[in-house]
Amino acid sequence: MNMPDAVQPPPVFGNDAVILVTGGAGFIGSHFIRHVLTRTDFTGTVINLDKLTYAGNLASIADVDRQFGGGRYRFVQGDITDRAMLDGLFGRHRVNAVVHLAAESHVDRSIHGPADFIETNINGTFRLLEASRQAWSGRADVRFHQVSTDEVYGSLGETGQFFETTPYDPRSPYSATKAASDHLVRAYHHTYGLPVTISNCSNNYGPYQFPEKLVPLMLLNALEGKPLPVYGNGRNVRDWLYVEDHCEAVWQILTRGRAGETYNVGGECEKQNIEVIHAICEVLEELRPSRKGRYQDLIAFVTDRPGHDQRYAINCDKIKRQLGWNQRHDFAGGLRATVSWYLQNTAWIDGVRSGEYRRWIDRNYRERTS
């Protein structure tokens, strides 16, 4: 049963609570922790649990560590598939809430190697749910929030939107494993009474995003004079959501959402991939013109990836009506802020564009353009 419009329950937990964020050294996770500690009235503790795989980067959360480390912010390196570690973590801390962001998340990687996605996204979520259920027996001041994706809904045609009631129809190993983890979360609510919420978000963009994703990959390739590879005809449509808006939505759901409910979170900003790439080039032309020609001339159409979903479109009326959330950033402003951040943070870029990621992206880039 849905909560009546504009009726918000009291907060699930107090301001002195302990929140466990999995994947807090990743793109969305680092932004969420920063949002909670610096942009809300929360005065409790945030524990960042991250395995530090290729996409986990402590440099993305270094400012938070400097300001709050050793007090309201604590980092723990660990794997969510390690049940003994999870039990120890819950045993040492009176955790009130879990925000579950840890996941293998890149579709291309799931096509090349799905095994890691099965292990982390499905088995890891299962073990986290079990640890939460055991630790929270008899407690009411707790909440498990699952951050998921609109990709679980499949693909749309030229019209229509994804609603919270849209049947799942995942098309990639990535989206299939996220769908499975969502189903597990719901099952734990209905079977065991675990107080859970789920959010399904559209494509996030913003500072600190790992450069395997569309916006930072195209931006950095353009700056280096490399081709900008566009799958197929570039007309696949995605809804674009600025990461800070997403973090505010997750906070509202975590603290005031109704247990058992799902909330879609989108930017209400549908754009074809080719439109996004042109927009990136236009901002770069203004902020850092190239001496070697127009950035748009680097666009190169390549063979489409297998099972490429045609269109995603999020309907987020529910979270707006029930929790009062709204986007604060339009695409033009959000993209400009993102491009500016990357231009000003070359040390962060140099740190992530090396090692395992550098080898993987070089190998697969050659495969797509050969």
PARORO-680243 format. One record per residue: residue in three letters; y negated, x, z negated of N, C-alpha, C, O in turn. Coordinates in steps of 0.2 Angstrom, whole numbers, plus 5000, padded with zeros to 4 digits. Layout:
REM PARORO-680243
ALAYXZYXZYXZYXZ...
***
This chain:
REM PARORO-680243
MET500650045000500050005000499450045000499350094996ASN498950035004498350075005497850054999497849994997MET497450104997496950084992496450044995496250065001PRO496149994992495549964995494950004996494850064993ASP494649995002494050035004493550044999493349994995ALA493350104998492750124994492950124987492450124982VAL493550114985493750114978494150184977494650194979GLN493750224973494050294971494350294964493950284960PRO494950314963495250324957494850384953494550424956PRO494950384946494650444943495050504945495550504948PRO494750564944495050634946495750634943495850614937VAL496250664946496850674944496950724938497350714934PHE496550774938496550824933495850844931495350834935GLY495750874925495050894923494850964926495150994930ASN494150974925493851034928494151104925494051154928ASP494551094920494851164917495551174919495951204916ALA495751134925496451134927496551204930496151244931VAL497251214932497451274936497751244942498151204943ILE497451274948497651254955498051314958497751364958LEU498651304960499051354964498951334971499151284974VAL498651384975498551384982499051434985499051494984THR499551404989499951444993499651465000499351425003GLY499751525002499351545008498651555007498251545012GLY498451575001497751585000497351645003496751645003ALA497751685006497451745010497451735017497251775021GLY497651675019497551655026496951625028496451625024PHE496851595034496251575036495951515032495451515029ILE496351455033496151395029496151405021495751385018GLY496651445019496751455012496151495009495951475003SER495951545012495451585009494751545009494351545004HIS494651505014494051455014494151405009493651385005PHE494751375008494751325003494651354996494351324992ILE494951414994494851444988494051454987493851444981ARG493751484991493051494991492651434990492151424986HIS492851374993492551314993492551284986492151264983VAL493151284983493351264976492951304971492651264967LEU492951364971492551404966491851414967491451424962THR491551394973490851404974490451344976489851344975ARG490851294978490451234981490651174977490451114980THR491051174972491151114968491051124961490851174959ASP491151074957490951084950491551094946491551094940PHE492151124949492751144946492651204942492251254944THR492851204936492751264931493451294929493451344925GLY493951274932494651304930494851364934494351404936THR495451374935495751434938496151414944496451364945VAL496051464949496351454955496851514956496651574955ILE497451504957497951554958498151564966498351504968ASN498051614969498151624976498851654977498951714975LEU499351624979500051644980500151654988500051614992ASP500151724990500251734997500751794998500751844994LYS501151785003501651835005501351895008501651955008LEU500751885011500351945015500751965021500952025022THR500951915025501251935032500651955036500051965034TYR500751955043500251985047499651945047499051975048ALA499651875045499051835045498751835038498151805038GLY499051855033498751855027498351915026498551975027ASN497751905024497251965023496851965017496351915017LEU496952005012496452005006495752015008495352005004ALA495652045013494952055015494551995016493951985015SER494951945018494651875019494451835013494051785013ILE494651865007494551835001494251884996494151874990ALA494051944998493751994994493151974990493051994985ASP492651934993492051914990492251874984491951874979VAL492751834984492951784979493251834973493151814967ASP493651884975493951924970493451964966493551974960ARG492951984970492352024967492051974961491852004956GLN491951914963491551874959491951844953491651834948PHE492551824955492951784950493651814948493951794944GLY493751874951494451904950494551924942494051944939GLY495151914940495251934933495051874928495251874922GLY494751824931494551764927494751704930495351684929ARG494351674934494551604937494951614943495151564946TYR494951674946495351684952495851734951495751794948ARG496551724952497051774952497451774958497651724961PHE497651834960498051844966498751864964498851904960VAL499251824967499951844966500251854973500251804977GLN500551914974500951924980501651894979502051924975GLY501851854984502551824983502651774989502251754992ASP503351764989503651724995503851654992504151654987ILE503551604995503751534993504551514994504751464991THR504851554997505651544998505951584992506551574991ASP505551614987505851644981505851604975505351594972ARG506351564974506351514969506251544962505851514958ALA506551594961506451634954505751654953505451644947MET505451674958504751694957504351634956503851634952LEU504451574959504051514958504151484951503651464948ASP504751484949504951464942504551504937504251474932GLY504551574938504151614934503451604934503051604928LEU503151584940502451574940502251504937501751504933PHE502651454938502551394934502651404927502251364923GLY503051444925503251454918502651484914502551474908ARG502351534918501751574915501151534914500651544910HIS501051484919500351454920500551374919500951354922ARG500051344916500151264916499751244922499251214922VAL500151244928499851224934499751154935500251114933ASN499251124937499051054937499151034945499350974946ALA499051074949499051054956499251114961499151174959VAL499651094966499851134971499451114978499551054980VAL499151164981498851154988499251194992499251254992HIS499751164996500251205000499951215007500051175011LEU499751275008499551295015499951355018499851365024ALA500351385014500751435017501251415022501651365021ALA501251445028501651415034501551475039501051505040GLU502051475043502051505050501751455054501951395054SER501151475058500751415061500651425068500251375071HIS500851475071500651485078501151465083501751485083VAL501051415088501451385092501851435096502451435097ASP501451485099501751535103502251575100502751595102ARG502151595094502551635090503251595088503751615088SER503151525087503751485086504151475092504751475091ILE503851485098504251485104504651545105505251545107HIS504351605103504651665104505151685098505651715099GLY505051655092505451665087505451615082505051615077PRO505851565082505851505078506151515071505951475066ALA506551565070506851575064506451575058506551545053ASP505851615058505451625053505051555051504951545045PHE504951515056504651445055505151405051504951365046ILE505751405052506251365049506251395041506251345037GLU506351455040506351485034505751465029505851445024THR505151485032504551475028504351395028504251375022ASN504351365033504051295033504451245030504251195027ILE505151255031505551205029505851225022505751195017ASN506251285022506551305016506051325010506151315004GLY505451355012504951375008504651305004504551304998THR504551255008504251195006504751165001504551134996PHE505351165003505951134998505951174992505951134986ARG505851234992505951274985505251264981505351254975LEU504751254984504051244981504151174978503851164972LEU504351124981504451054979504951054973504751024968GLU505451094973505951094968505651124961505751104956ALA505251184962504951214957504451164954504351164947SER504051134958503551084955503851024951503651014946ARG504351004954504750944951504950964944504950924939GLN505251024944505551044937505051054932505051034926ALA504451094934503951104930503551044927503251044922TRP503450994932503050944930503350884927503050824927SER504050884925504350824922503950794917503850834912GLY503850734917503450694912502750704912502350674908ARG502450744917501750754917501350704922501650694927ALA500750684920500450634924499750674927499550644932ASP499550734924498950764927499150814932498850874932VAL499550794937499750844942499750814949499750754950ARG499750854954499650834961499950884965499750944965PHE500350874970500650914976500250894982500450834984HIS499850934985499550914991499850964997499851024997GLN500050925002500350965008499850965014499650905016VAL499651025016499251025022499651035028499951085029SER499550985032499950985038499550975045498950995044THR499750965050499450965057499550905061499950865060ASP499050895065499150835070499650845075499850795078GLU499950905076500450925081501050885079501450875084VAL501150865073501750825071501850755075502350735076TYR501250735077501250665081501450675088501550625091GLY501450735091501650735098501050745102500550775101SER501050715108500550715113500350645115500750605116LEU499650645117499350585119499250585126499150645129GLY499150525129498950525136498150525136497850555132GLU497850495141497150505142496750465137496150475135THR497050415134496750365129497150365123497750395122GLY496950335117497250335111497050385106496750435108GLN497350375100497150415094497750425090498250375090PHE497850475086498350475081498050445074497550455072PHE498450395072498350365065498850395060499350425062GLU498750375054499150395048499850365049500350385047THR499850305053500450275054500850285061501350265062THR500550335064500850355071501550385070501550435066PRO502050365073502750395072502650475074502350495079TYR503050515070503150585072503550595078504050565080ASP503250645082503550655089503450735090503150745095PRO503650785086503450855087503850875093504350855095ARG503450925097503650955103503751025103504051055108SER503651065098503751135097504151155091504151115086PRO504451215091504751235084504251225079504451215073TYR503651245080503151245074503051175072503151165066SER502851135076502751065074503351025071503250985067ALA503951045074504551015071504651035064504850995060THR504551105062504651125056504051095051504251085045LYS503451085053502951055049503150975048503050955043ALA503450945053503650875052504150875047504150825043ALA504650915047505150915042504950925035505150895031SER504450975035504150985028503750925025503850905020ASP503450885030503050825028503550775026503450745021HIS504150765029504650725027504950735020505050695016LEU505050805019505250825012504750805007504950775002VAL504150815008503650795003503650725002503650704996ARG503650685007503650615006504350585002504250544998ALA504850625004505550605001505450624993505750584989TYR505150674991505150694984504650644980504750634974HIS504150614984503750564981504150494980504150464974HIS504550474985504950414984505550414980505750374977THR505850474980506450484977506350504969506750474965TYR505950554968505850584962505250564958505150574952GLY504750524962504150504959503650564959503150554955LEU503750614962503250674962502650654965502650624971PRO502050654962501450634965501150684970500950734969VAL501250654976501050694982500550664986500450604986THR500150704990499750684996499850725002500050785001ILE499750705007499750745014499150735018498850675018SER498950785021498350785026498650815032498950865032ASN498450775038498650805045497950815048497550775049CYS497850885049497150905052497250925059497750935062SER496650925063496650945069496451015070496451055065ASN496251045076496251115076495651145072495051115073ASN495751185068495251215064494951275068495251315071TYR494251295066493951355069493451375064493251335060GLY493251435064492751465059492851535058493251565061PRO492451565053492551635051493251645048493551605046TYR493451715049494051735046494651715049495251725047GLN494651685055495251655058495551715062495251755066PHE496251715061496651775064496551765072496651715074PRO496451825075496351815082496951805087497051845092GLU497451765085497951735089497751665091498051645096LYS497251635088497051575089496551575095496251625096LEU496451515098496051515104495351535103495151585107VAL494951515098494251535098494151615097493851645101PRO494451635091494351715090494651755096494451805097LEU495251735099495551775104495151775110495051835113MET494851725112494351725118493751755117493551795121LEU493451755111492851785109492951865109492551895112LEU493451885106493551955105493751985112493552045114ASN494151955116494351975123493751985127493652035130ALA493351935126492651935130492251995128492052025133LEU492152005122491752065120492052135122491752175123GLU492752135123493052195125493152195133493452245136GLY492952145136492952145144493652135146493852145152LYS494052105142494752085144494752015147494351975146PRO495352005151495351935154495451885148495651895143LEU495151825150495251765145495751715148495651675152PRO496451725145496951695148496951615146496951605140VAL496951575151496951505150497651475153497751475158TYR497951435148498651405150498551355155498051315154GLY498951355160498951295165498251285168497951335171ASN497951225169497351215172496751215166496251195168GLY496951225160496451225155496251155153495751155149ARG496551105155496251035153496651005147496550945146ASN497051035144497351015138496751005133496351045132VAL496850945129496250925125496450925118497050915116ARG496050955114496150965106495450935103494950935106ASP495550915097495050895092494850955088495350985085TRP494250965088494051025084493651015078493150975077LEU493851045072493651035066493451095062493851145062TYR492751105060492551165057492851175050492951125046VAL493151235049493551245043493251225036493651195032GLU492551225035492251205029492351135028492451105023ASP492251095034492351025033493051005031493150955027HIS493551045034494251025032494351045024494651005021CYS494051095022494151115015493851055010494151045005GLU493251035012492950975008493450915008493550885003ALA493750905014494250845014494850855010495050815006VAL495150915010495650935006495550924998495850894995TRP494950944997494650944990494650864987494850844982GLN494350824992494250754990494950724990495050684985ILE495450744994496050714994496450734987496750694984LEU496450794986496750824980496550794974496950784969THR495850784973495650764967495550684966495550654961ARG495550654972495350574971495850534976495850474976GLY496250574980496750534984497250494980497450524975ARG497550444983498050414980498750444981498950454987ALA499150444976499850474977500250434982500250374982GLY500550474986500950444991500650434998500950415002GLU499950444998499550425004499550485008499550545006THR499450475015499250525020498550505023498350455024TYR498250565024497550555027497450605033497650665032ASN497250575038497050615044496350645043495950615041VAL496350705045495650745045495550775052495850815054GLY494950755055494750775061494050785062493650765058GLY493850825067493150835069492850785073492250785074GLU493250735076493050685080492650725086492150695088CYS492950775088492650815093493150835098493450895098GLU493350795103493850815108493550855114493050835117LYS493850905115493650955121494250985124494750995121GLN494150995131494651025135494651105133494151125131ASN495251135133495251205131494751245136494351285133ILE494651225142494251265146493551255144493051295145GLU493351195142492651175139492551225133491951255133VAL492951235129492851275123492751345125492351375122ILE493151375130493051435132492351445135492051505134HIS492151405139491551405143490951405137490451445138ALA491051365132490551365127490551425123489951455121ILE491051465122491151525119490751575123490351615120CYS490851575129490551625134489751615134489351655134GLU489551545134488851535134488451555127487951585128VAL488851555122488551575115488451655116487951685113LEU489051685118488951755119488451785123488151835122GLU488351745129487851765134487151765130486751805132GLU487051725126486451715122486351775117485851805116LEU486951775113486851825107487051895108486751935105ARG487451905113487651975115487751975122488351985124PRO487251975127487451985134487752045136487652095133SER488252035141488652095143488252125149487952095153ARG488352195149488052235155488452235161488352265166LYS489052215160489652215165489652155169490152145173GLY489252105168489352035171489451985167489351985161ARG489551925170489551865166490251855162490751875165TYR490251835156490851825152491351775156491951785155GLN491051725159491451665162491851695167492351675169ASP491651755170492051785176492651815174493151835178LEU492751825167493351845164493951795164494551815162ILE493751735165494251675164494851685169494751695175ALA495451685167496051695171496551645169496851645163PHE496751605174497251545173497951575173498151615178VAL498351565168499051595168499551535167499351475166THR500151555168500751505168500651465161500651495156ASP500751405162500751365156501351375151501851395153ARG501151365144501751385140502251325140502051265141PRO502851335138503351275138503151225133502951235127GLY503251155135503051105131502351095128502251065123HIS501951115132501251115130500951045130500951005135ASP500751015124500550955123499850945126499450985126GLN499850885130499250875134498550855130498050885131ARG498650815125498050795121498150775114498650735113TYR497750795110497750775103497050735101496550755104ALA497050685098496450655095496550615089497050575088ILE496150635084496250615077495850555075495250555077ASN496150505072495750445069495650465062496250465059CYS495050475059495050485052494650435048494250455044ASP494650375051494250325047494550315040494050295036LYS495150325039495450305032495050355027494850325022ILE495050415028494750465023494050445022493750455017LYS493650425028492950415027492850345023492450345019ARG493250295024493150235021493350245013492950225009GLN493950275012494250275005493950325001493850314995LEU493750385004493550444999492850465001492550504997GLY492550435006491850445007491750515010491150545010TRP492250545013492150605017491850605024491950555027ASN491450645026491150655033491150725035491050765031GLN491150735041491050805044490250815043489850775044ARG490150885041489450905041489250955047488650965047HIS489750975051489551015056489750985063490350965064ASP489250995068489450975074489751035078489751095075PHE490051025084490351085087489951145089490051195088ALA489351125092488851175094488651215088488651275089GLY488451185083488251225077488851265074488751325072GLY489451235073489951275070490151325075490351385072LEU490151315081490451375086489851435085490051485085ARG489251415085488751465085488851505079488751565079ALA488951475073489051505067489651555067489651605064THR490151525070490751565071490751625075490851685073VAL490451625081490251675085489851735081489951795082SER489351705078488851755074489251795069489151855068TRP489651755065490051795060490451845063490551905060TYR490851835069491251885072490851945074491052005074LEU490251935077489851985079489552025073489452085074GLN489552005067489252035062489852065057489652105052ASN490452055059490952075054491552115058492152095058THR491252175061491752215065492252245061492852265063ALA492152265055492552295050493152255049493752275049TRP493052185048493652145047494052135053494652135053ILE493752135059494052125065494552185066495152175068ASP494252245065494652305066495252305061495752335063GLY495152285056495752285051496252235053496852255051VAL496152185056496652135058496952145065497552135066ARG496552175069496852195076497152255076496952305080SER497652265073498052325072498752315070498952255069GLY499252355070499852355067500352305071500352295077GLU500652265067501152215070500852165075501152155080TYR500252135073499952095077499752125084499852095089ARG499452185084499252215090499852225095499752215101ARG500352245092500952255096501252185099501452185105TRP501252135095501452075097501052045103501252015108ILE500352045101499952015106499852055113499852015118ASP499952115113499952155119500552135123500552125129ARG501152135119501752125123501752055126501952045132ASN501552005122501551935125501051915130501051875134TYR500451955129499951945134500151975141500051935146ARG500552025141500752055147501252005150501251995156GLU501651975146502151925149501851865152502151845157ARG501351845149500951785152500551795158500451755162THR500351865159499951875165500251915170499951935175SER500851935169501251975174501451935180501751965185
***
